Amino acid sequence: MYRFAFFVLLSLTASIAFAATKKSATAIDLNASFAQQKAQIERELGDGETYAEISSQDRAAVREALNRIASKLDMAGSVESLTGQQKADVFNDQEKVNTILTKASEDSRLVCRREKKVGSHREITECMTVAERRRAYENAQKTMRDVKVPALEHR
């Protein structure tokens, strides 16, 4: 019993320590230099790889939110100088950016599967991002819904 409790406590401590050391690359930290973080996000949005799954509408929303945060920080000089309403606005824009970038990061994750193709016993490795798999699934569903069966059309 004590061994089990010790093992659970040890694994819980290890997972908490790992979670504490793991930091999201997409999160905006207003205690760090915002100009540097904004420049990094802009570079990553423009490189075509890091946030490839973000729609153009979401890219525009991220850029607009970053510009609003920058203008508020430039006017006030620092986060501490912001009024309560300005802090709330900056926080909301920060959360919007973090949410969009985190979602894009999850959708850009590459997942590989070993599958047998129809008519073959040979397995192949097929790698696609989460978003590509979702689109393929949705396209297959749409194709199946749109199939017209000739025998049923004449009834």
C-alpha positions in Angstrom: 0.0 0.0 0.0 2.8 2.4 0.9 4.7 1.5 -2.3 1.6 2.3 -4.3 1.0 5.6 -2.6 4.7 6.5 -3.0 4.6 5.7 -6.7 1.5 7.8 -7.2 3.1 10.7 -5.3 6.3 10.4 -7.3 4.6 10.3 -10.6 2.3 13.2 -9.7 5.3 15.3 -8.6 7.2 14.5 -11.8 4.2 15.4 -14.0 3.7 18.7 -12.1 7.4 19.5 -12.5 7.3 18.7 -16.2 4.2 20.9 -16.7 5.9 23.8 -14.8 9.0 23.6 -17.0 7.0 23.3 -20.3 6.3 26.8 -21.7 4.1 27.5 -24.7 6.0 29.2 -27.5 2.9 31.0 -28.6 1.8 32.6 -25.4 2.3 36.4 -25.0 4.0 37.4 -21.8 3.5 41.1 -21.1 6.3 41.0 -18.5 8.8 40.3 -21.3 9.5 42.8 -24.2 6.3 43.0 -26.1 8.0 44.4 -29.2 10.3 41.4 -29.5 7.4 39.0 -29.0 5.3 40.8 -31.6 8.1 40.7 -34.1 8.6 37.0 -33.5 4.9 36.2 -34.0 4.8 38.3 -37.1 7.9 36.4 -38.5 6.3 33.1 -37.7 3.0 34.1 -39.3 4.8 35.1 -42.4 7.2 32.1 -42.8 4.4 29.8 -44.1 5.4 26.9 -41.9 4.9 27.6 -38.3 1.2 28.6 -38.4 0.3 27.1 -41.8 -3.1 26.1 -40.6 -4.3 29.6 -39.7 -6.9 31.0 -42.0 -6.4 34.4 -43.5 -9.2 35.7 -41.3 -7.5 34.5 -38.2 -4.1 35.9 -39.3 -5.8 39.3 -39.7 -7.4 38.9 -36.3 -4.0 38.1 -34.7 -2.3 41.1 -36.4 -5.1 43.5 -35.4 -5.0 42.3 -31.8 -1.2 42.7 -31.7 -1.5 46.2 -33.1 -4.2 47.1 -30.5 -2.0 45.8 -27.7 1.1 47.7 -29.1 -0.8 51.0 -29.4 -2.2 50.8 -25.9 1.3 49.9 -24.5 2.9 52.7 -26.5 0.4 55.3 -25.2 0.7 54.2 -21.6 4.4 53.4 -21.5 4.1 50.2 -19.4 1.5 47.7 -18.3 1.4 49.2 -14.8 0.4 52.6 -16.3 -2.7 51.2 -18.1 -6.1 52.0 -16.7 -8.4 49.2 -15.6 -10.4 49.2 -18.8 -7.2 49.3 -20.9 -5.8 46.4 -18.9 -9.0 44.4 -19.6 -8.8 45.2 -23.3 -5.1 44.2 -23.5 -5.9 41.0 -21.6 -8.8 40.1 -23.9 -6.6 40.8 -27.0 -3.8 38.7 -25.5 -6.2 35.8 -24.9 -7.5 36.1 -28.4 -3.9 35.9 -29.9 -3.0 33.0 -27.5 -6.1 31.0 -28.4 -5.7 31.4 -32.1 -2.0 30.5 -32.1 -2.4 27.6 -29.7 -5.2 26.1 -31.8 -3.1 26.5 -35.0 -0.2 24.8 -33.3 -2.4 21.9 -32.4 -3.8 21.7 -35.9 -0.3 21.8 -37.4 0.8 18.7 -35.4 2.0 16.0 -37.8 0.5 12.5 -37.2 1.8 9.4 -39.0 -0.1 6.1 -39.3 0.8 2.8 -40.8 -2.0 1.7 -43.0 -2.7 -1.0 -45.6 -4.0 0.4 -48.9 -7.0 -1.3 -50.4 -6.0 -4.2 -52.6 -2.6 -4.6 -51.0 -1.1 -6.4 -48.0 1.8 -4.0 -47.9 1.7 -1.3 -45.2 2.7 2.2 -45.9 3.3 5.2 -43.6 1.0 8.1 -44.2 1.8 11.4 -42.5 -0.7 14.3 -42.4 -1.3 17.2 -40.1 -4.4 17.1 -37.8 -6.1 19.7 -40.0 -5.3 17.8 -43.2 -6.8 14.6 -41.7 -9.9 16.6 -40.7 -10.3 18.1 -44.2 -9.9 14.6 -45.8 -12.5 13.2 -43.5 -14.9 16.0 -44.2 -14.4 15.7 -48.0 -15.0 11.9 -47.8 -18.2 12.5 -45.8 -19.3 15.1 -48.4 -18.5 12.8 -51.3 -20.6 10.0 -49.7 -23.5 12.3 -49.1 -23.4 13.6 -52.6 -23.3 10.1 -54.3 -26.4 9.5 -56.4 -27.6 6.0 -56.7 -29.1 5.5 -60.2 -31.6 2.9 -59.1 -33.0 5.2 -56.4 -33.3 8.3 -58.6 -36.0 6.9 -60.9 -38.4 6.0 -58.1 
